Amino acid sequence: MGAYERVEEAAAAVRAACGRLPETAIVLGSGLGDFADTLGEAVATNYAAIPHWPSSNVVGHAGRLVVGTVAGKRIAALSGRVHFYEGHDLATVVFATRVMGRLGVKRIILTNAAGGINTGFAQGALMVIDDHINLLGSNPLVGANDE
């Protein structure tokens, strides 16, 4: 089974479980996992129950997908993710994002603790990163193009 087929199988399982599909996804980084518990009409699924979905092993990453509503909008909250630094290949790291794309999600909000090293910021301070430099030596877009 190829990468596309694995993503399709996972997307089918999420469709079957969540009812109305999300319009937006938010990947919850360290310290933001509790946000998933605030969603209305929530349907929570452990990553282990979704075919091929990689499990989160970092402390503070719950390892579940919660689809629910905020202000009348349907969103998918990814409470936990896998990281390249854990030894996963980039195809595994971006798996959840590809599943969201197959569900029709057009907007994704990525959160993390990137500002944590700035001593001028208070814990939980929000900041916007509008660009980054890829120093990984690889790229998750390498390989066959998924039209």
C-alpha positions as CSV (number, residue, x, y, z in Angstrom):
1,M,0.0,0.0,0.0
2,G,1.4,3.4,-1.0
3,A,1.4,6.7,0.9
4,Y,-1.7,8.0,-0.9
5,E,-3.7,4.8,-0.1
6,R,-2.7,5.0,3.6
7,V,-3.9,8.6,3.7
8,E,-7.1,7.7,2.0
9,E,-7.8,4.9,4.4
10,A,-7.2,7.2,7.4
11,A,-9.4,9.9,5.9
12,A,-12.2,7.4,5.4
13,A,-12.0,6.4,9.0
14,V,-12.1,10.0,10.2
15,R,-15.1,10.7,7.9
16,A,-17.0,7.8,9.3
17,A,-16.3,8.8,12.9
18,C,-16.7,12.6,12.9
19,G,-20.0,13.4,11.2
20,R,-19.9,16.9,9.7
21,L,-16.4,17.5,8.3
22,P,-14.1,20.2,9.6
23,E,-13.5,23.4,7.7
24,T,-10.3,24.2,9.6
25,A,-7.7,22.2,11.4
26,I,-5.5,23.3,14.3
27,V,-2.4,21.3,15.3
28,L,-2.0,21.9,19.1
29,G,1.6,22.2,20.2
30,S,3.0,21.9,23.7
31,G,0.8,23.5,26.3
32,L,-2.2,23.9,24.1
33,G,-3.7,20.4,24.2
34,D,-6.5,21.4,26.6
35,F,-8.0,23.5,23.8
36,A,-9.4,20.3,22.3
37,D,-11.6,19.8,25.4
38,T,-13.4,23.1,24.8
39,L,-14.9,22.1,21.5
40,G,-18.7,21.8,21.3
41,E,-20.4,18.8,19.7
42,A,-17.0,17.1,20.0
43,V,-16.1,13.6,18.6
44,A,-12.7,12.4,20.0
45,T,-10.7,9.6,18.4
46,N,-7.5,8.3,19.7
47,Y,-4.8,8.2,17.0
48,A,-4.3,4.5,17.6
49,A,-7.9,4.0,16.3
50,I,-7.2,5.7,12.9
51,P,-5.5,3.5,10.4
52,H,-1.8,4.3,9.7
53,W,-1.9,7.4,12.0
54,P,1.4,7.8,13.8
55,S,1.2,7.9,17.6
56,S,2.4,10.8,19.6
57,N,5.2,10.0,22.1
58,V,6.2,13.5,23.3
59,V,5.1,14.5,26.8
60,G,2.0,16.7,26.7
61,H,0.8,15.4,23.3
62,A,-2.4,13.5,24.0
63,G,-2.5,11.6,20.8
64,R,-6.1,12.2,19.7
65,L,-8.1,13.9,17.0
66,V,-11.1,16.0,18.3
67,V,-13.6,17.2,15.7
68,G,-16.1,19.8,17.1
69,T,-17.3,23.3,16.9
70,V,-16.0,26.7,17.9
71,A,-18.2,29.8,17.2
72,G,-20.4,27.7,14.9
73,K,-17.4,26.5,12.8
74,R,-16.4,22.9,12.5
75,I,-12.8,22.3,13.3
76,A,-10.4,19.4,13.8
77,A,-8.1,19.8,16.7
78,L,-5.0,17.5,16.5
79,S,-3.9,17.1,20.1
80,G,-0.4,15.9,19.6
81,R,1.8,15.2,16.6
82,V,5.0,13.4,15.7
83,H,8.2,15.2,15.1
84,F,11.2,14.7,12.7
85,Y,13.5,14.9,15.7
86,E,11.9,11.8,17.2
87,G,13.3,9.8,14.3
88,H,10.2,9.8,12.0
89,D,10.7,10.3,8.3
90,L,9.1,13.5,6.9
91,A,6.3,11.5,5.1
92,T,5.2,10.3,8.6
93,V,5.5,13.8,10.1
94,V,3.2,15.3,7.5
95,F,0.7,12.3,7.4
96,A,-1.9,14.1,9.5
97,T,-1.7,17.2,7.3
98,R,-2.3,15.2,4.2
99,V,-5.3,13.5,5.8
100,M,-6.7,16.9,6.7
101,G,-6.3,17.9,3.0
102,R,-8.2,14.8,1.9
103,L,-11.0,15.7,4.3
104,G,-11.4,19.0,2.5
105,V,-9.7,21.2,5.1
106,K,-8.6,24.4,3.4
107,R,-7.1,26.2,6.5
108,I,-4.6,24.8,9.0
109,I,-3.2,26.5,12.0
110,L,0.1,25.1,13.3
111,T,1.1,25.9,16.9
112,N,4.3,25.2,18.8
113,A,6.5,26.5,21.5
114,A,8.8,28.4,19.1
115,G,8.9,31.5,21.3
116,G,9.9,29.6,24.4
117,I,13.6,30.7,24.3
118,N,12.8,34.4,24.3
119,T,13.0,35.4,28.0
120,G,11.0,38.6,27.2
121,F,7.9,36.5,26.5
122,A,5.5,35.3,29.2
123,Q,4.5,31.6,29.3
124,G,1.6,31.2,26.8
125,A,2.4,34.4,24.9
126,L,1.2,34.2,21.3
127,M,3.4,35.1,18.3
128,V,3.2,34.7,14.6
129,I,5.9,33.1,12.5
130,D,5.5,34.1,8.9
131,D,8.4,32.2,7.4
132,H,11.1,29.7,8.2
133,I,14.4,28.4,6.8
134,N,14.4,24.6,6.2
135,L,17.7,23.4,7.7
136,L,16.6,19.7,7.8
137,G,18.4,18.6,4.6
138,S,15.1,17.1,3.3
139,N,11.7,18.2,2.3
140,P,8.3,16.5,2.9
141,L,7.3,17.3,-0.7
142,V,9.9,15.1,-2.2
143,G,8.5,12.3,-4.3
144,A,5.5,11.7,-6.5
145,N,3.1,14.7,-6.7
146,D,-0.4,14.2,-5.3
147,E,-2.6,16.3,-7.7
